[in-house]
């Protein structure tokens, strides 16, 4: 189950959604979507040791994926190596972890399959992070989607459903401001 500070909301997705991306879908009071804080570890996720193994890789390729419909998540089967002269190794990696480590690999994989939504049919999205603030709203990037597929969300809503993402954003912002004054 997700951590206790996640709230449930349902996402309204019109029947003609086919090619729409996350930022083109509007919220409805009668619908619900799950947004998770950034990132939420689950008991059956790849452990920290596996993630640190991937972080040293010079090349990572996604071979396949598994959809976890009950958690609205994807796990990738990846092959990786540390240099061109090294052998290939294989491991499982959660989508959010791999996107944080190497976003281009994840986005290229989904593009090659026609898009994340088109491939997975997962209608619930998870917050990858807050990219900026605009007119009293946060610009949010979603797991499995690029920086061009963001959406502007009310600050209150994101604070309610993703307090850890807001805390991470505030910390980054305060560090940027501290650099300006030093």
Protein Blocks (a to p, Z undefined) as FASTA:
>chain_A
ZZfkbccddddddfklmmacfklpccdfkbccdddddddddfklccfklmmmmmmpcbdc
dfbdcddfknopacddddddfbfkbccddddddfklmmmmmmmlmmmmmmmnopaklmno
pabdcdfbdfbdcehiacdddehiafklcccddfklmmmmmmmlmmmmmmmmmmmmmmmm
ZZ
